[in-house]
Amino acid sequence: MSSTSTAPEAPTLEAIKAKQNAVWSSGDYAVLGTTLQITGESLAETMDMHPSSKVLDVAAGNGNATMAFARRWCNVTSTDYVPALLDRGRARAEAEGHDITFRVADAEALPFDGNSFDAVVSTFGVMFTPDQPKAAAELMRVCRPGGRIGMANWTADGFVGQLFKLVGGHVPPPAGIQPPVLWASKEWLHETFRDAARITIAPRDFTFRYRSADHFIDTFRRWYGPVHKAFQALDDADQASLEAGMRTLIDSMNVATDGSMKVPGRYAEVVIVNS
């Protein structure tokens, strides 16, 4: 008598998206997101949009780009598929007195008509979508002809890209999913947005400043969804291994000489002029 075994089915994109939602809903990304505010300000300055421009922030998180463009008097719609993160952005807007529209939305199926916005932006957000070509097509669809798509995306060789690689070595990503750092790849961007009128990719560095390596590890372990969930999924020995790997990575890139942590995190600032 013979028996056959069936290989487990690969998870669907919808299942992966639901899992991602749970990841980004865990911890509290806003604790870390606010430290990245300067990247939103840099993007807004680079894009140089006219006041009153209609701007859509996709996968906005707690609203770094949202706030940057609102501070420049643009009419901003801020979207994310994690309602709790939009609540954090809404609180920031109310504190500063900005009139911003907040809406729960999936970056791969934006609930807006085509050609609706003068600019579509995302800082370290849309790069995490599981169906990357579909998300890219949505950015192009809702941006008017001649409008601009602006993004800040972590690079593969930078600190965060290396952190993703380290975490993925302990908790592998779902089969068939391309790495989010592709969104910083010149080749991938030019192929994916090949119908664009112009693509500009500029290297930038965000400096991670923490009291120490231990402070960074503790903060990311508690509040940053992907790292938070990775530690939860591991046993004690593997948790210790991941922590040791993070410390080694930090030590290899740390330029501080006073016992603190000062690590440059390379990212790509991307501006695409829609055709």
C-alpha positions in Angstrom: 0.0 0.0 0.0 1.4 3.3 -1.0 0.8 6.8 0.2 1.4 10.2 -1.3 2.1 13.5 0.4 0.8 16.8 -0.8 3.1 19.8 -0.5 1.5 22.7 1.4 -0.1 25.3 -0.7 1.7 28.6 -1.0 -0.3 31.3 0.8 -2.4 33.6 -1.3 -1.7 37.3 -1.6 -4.8 38.0 0.4 -3.6 35.7 3.2 -0.2 37.4 3.1 -1.8 40.8 3.2 -3.9 39.8 6.2 -0.7 38.6 8.0 1.1 41.8 7.1 -1.8 43.8 8.6 -1.4 41.9 11.8 2.3 42.6 11.8 2.0 46.3 11.3 -0.9 46.5 13.8 1.4 44.9 16.4 3.8 46.9 18.6 3.4 50.7 17.9 5.0 51.9 14.7 4.2 55.5 15.5 6.8 55.4 18.3 9.5 54.9 15.6 7.7 56.5 12.7 7.9 60.0 14.3 11.7 59.7 14.4 11.7 59.5 10.6 9.9 62.8 10.1 12.9 64.4 8.5 12.6 62.0 5.5 9.0 63.3 4.8 10.2 66.9 5.0 13.1 66.1 2.6 10.7 64.5 0.1 8.4 67.4 0.3 11.2 69.8 -0.4 12.5 67.8 -3.3 9.1 67.5 -4.9 8.5 71.2 -4.5 4.7 71.1 -4.9 2.7 74.2 -5.3 0.5 75.1 -2.2 -3.1 73.7 -2.7 -1.8 70.8 -4.7 -3.8 67.6 -4.2 -1.5 65.0 -2.5 -2.2 61.4 -1.7 -0.1 59.7 1.0 -0.2 55.9 0.4 0.6 53.5 3.2 1.1 56.6 5.3 1.6 55.0 8.6 1.4 57.7 11.3 1.8 60.4 8.7 5.3 61.6 8.1 4.8 62.6 4.5 1.2 63.6 5.3 2.4 66.1 7.8 5.2 67.4 5.7 3.0 68.2 2.7 0.2 69.6 4.9 2.8 72.0 6.5 3.4 73.3 3.0 -0.4 74.0 2.6 -1.1 71.1 0.2 -4.5 69.4 0.3 -3.6 66.0 1.7 -5.4 62.7 1.8 -3.7 60.2 4.1 -4.3 56.5 3.6 -3.3 53.2 5.3 -4.8 49.8 5.8 -4.1 49.9 9.5 -6.7 52.1 11.1 -4.7 52.5 14.4 -1.9 54.2 12.4 -4.3 56.6 10.8 -5.6 57.5 14.2 -2.1 58.4 15.2 -1.8 60.6 12.1 -5.1 62.2 12.8 -4.0 63.1 16.3 -0.9 64.8 14.9 -3.0 66.7 12.4 -5.4 67.9 15.1 -2.5 69.0 17.3 -1.1 71.2 14.6 -4.4 72.4 13.2 -4.2 70.8 9.8 -7.3 69.9 7.8 -6.3 66.5 6.4 -8.6 63.7 5.1 -7.9 60.3 6.5 -9.1 57.1 4.9 -8.5 53.4 5.3 -7.3 52.1 2.0 -5.3 49.2 0.4 -2.3 50.4 -1.6 -3.1 47.7 -4.2 -6.7 48.9 -4.7 -6.8 52.6 -4.0 -10.5 53.8 -3.8 -10.0 56.9 -6.0 -10.7 57.7 -9.6 -7.8 57.9 -12.1 -5.9 61.1 -12.4 -7.2 62.4 -9.1 -4.0 63.8 -7.5 -1.2 66.1 -8.4 1.2 64.1 -6.3 1.2 60.6 -4.8 3.7 59.9 -2.1 4.9 57.2 0.3 7.7 57.1 2.8 8.7 53.5 3.7 5.2 52.3 3.1 4.2 51.2 -0.3 7.4 49.2 -0.6 6.0 46.6 1.7 3.0 45.7 -0.4 3.0 42.0 -1.4 1.8 42.6 -5.0 4.4 45.2 -6.0 3.6 45.7 -9.7 -0.1 46.1 -8.8 0.7 48.7 -6.1 3.0 50.6 -8.6 0.3 50.6 -11.2 -2.1 52.1 -8.7 0.3 54.9 -7.9 0.4 55.7 -11.6 -3.3 55.4 -12.1 -4.4 57.9 -9.5 -1.7 60.4 -10.3 -2.6 62.9 -13.1 -0.6 63.1 -16.2 2.4 65.4 -15.5 1.9 64.8 -11.8 4.6 63.4 -9.5 5.1 60.2 -7.5 7.5 60.6 -4.6 8.9 57.9 -2.4 11.5 57.2 0.3 12.5 53.5 0.1 15.1 51.6 2.1 18.0 50.1 0.1 19.2 46.6 0.2 22.8 47.5 1.2 21.8 50.0 3.9 21.2 49.4 7.6 17.5 48.7 7.4 17.9 46.5 4.3 20.6 44.5 6.2 18.2 44.3 9.2 15.5 42.9 7.0 17.9 40.3 5.7 18.9 39.3 9.2 15.3 39.0 10.4 14.4 37.0 7.2 17.2 34.6 8.1 15.4 33.7 11.3 11.8 34.1 10.1 11.7 33.6 6.3 9.2 35.7 4.3 6.3 33.9 2.5 7.4 32.0 -0.6 7.2 34.0 -3.8 7.2 37.4 -2.2 9.8 39.8 -3.6 11.8 41.8 -1.1 10.6 45.4 -0.3 14.1 46.8 -1.0 13.4 46.3 -4.8 11.6 49.7 -4.6 15.1 51.3 -4.2 16.6 49.4 -7.2 17.3 51.6 -10.2 16.7 48.7 -12.6 13.4 47.6 -10.9 12.1 51.2 -10.8 12.8 51.9 -14.4 11.3 48.6 -15.5 8.2 48.9 -13.3 7.6 52.6 -14.1 8.8 52.3 -17.7 5.8 54.4 -18.9 6.8 57.4 -16.7 8.1 60.6 -18.3 11.0 60.8 -16.0 12.5 59.0 -13.0 15.0 60.6 -10.5 16.6 58.4 -7.8 18.8 60.2 -5.2 20.7 58.4 -2.4 19.9 59.7 1.1 20.9 58.8 4.6 18.7 58.8 7.7 20.7 58.6 10.8 19.5 56.2 13.5 20.3 57.9 16.8 19.8 55.9 20.0 21.2 55.9 23.5 23.0 52.6 22.8 22.7 49.4 20.7 20.7 47.9 23.5 18.3 50.8 23.4 17.7 50.4 19.7 17.2 46.6 20.0 14.8 47.0 22.9 12.8 49.8 21.1 12.5 47.8 17.8 11.7 44.6 19.6 8.9 46.3 21.5 7.4 48.7 18.9 8.5 47.8 15.3 6.0 45.3 14.0 8.2 43.1 11.8 10.9 42.8 14.5 8.3 42.5 17.3 6.6 39.6 15.5 9.9 37.9 14.6 10.9 37.7 18.3 7.5 36.4 19.2 7.8 33.6 16.7 11.2 32.4 18.0 12.2 30.3 20.9 14.6 31.6 23.5 17.7 30.4 21.8 16.8 31.8 18.4 15.7 35.1 20.1 19.2 35.3 21.6 20.7 34.6 18.2 18.7 37.3 16.5 19.5 39.8 19.2 23.2 39.0 18.9 23.0 39.4 15.1 21.3 42.8 15.5 24.1 43.9 17.9 26.8 42.7 15.5 25.1 44.6 12.6 24.9 47.8 14.6 28.5 47.5 15.8 29.6 47.1 12.2 27.9 50.4 11.1 28.0 52.5 14.2 30.0 55.7 13.8 29.4 57.0 17.3 32.5 57.1 19.6 30.8 57.9 22.9 28.9 54.6 23.6 25.7 55.7 21.9 24.4 54.5 18.6 24.7 56.6 15.4 24.1 54.5 12.3 23.5 55.9 8.8 20.5 54.3 7.1 20.7 54.5 3.4 17.5 55.0 1.4 16.5 56.1 -2.1 14.5 59.3 -2.5 12.5 58.6 -5.7 10.6 61.2 -7.8 8.7 60.0 -10.8 7.0 62.3 -13.3 3.9 60.6 -14.6 3.4 60.5 -18.4 
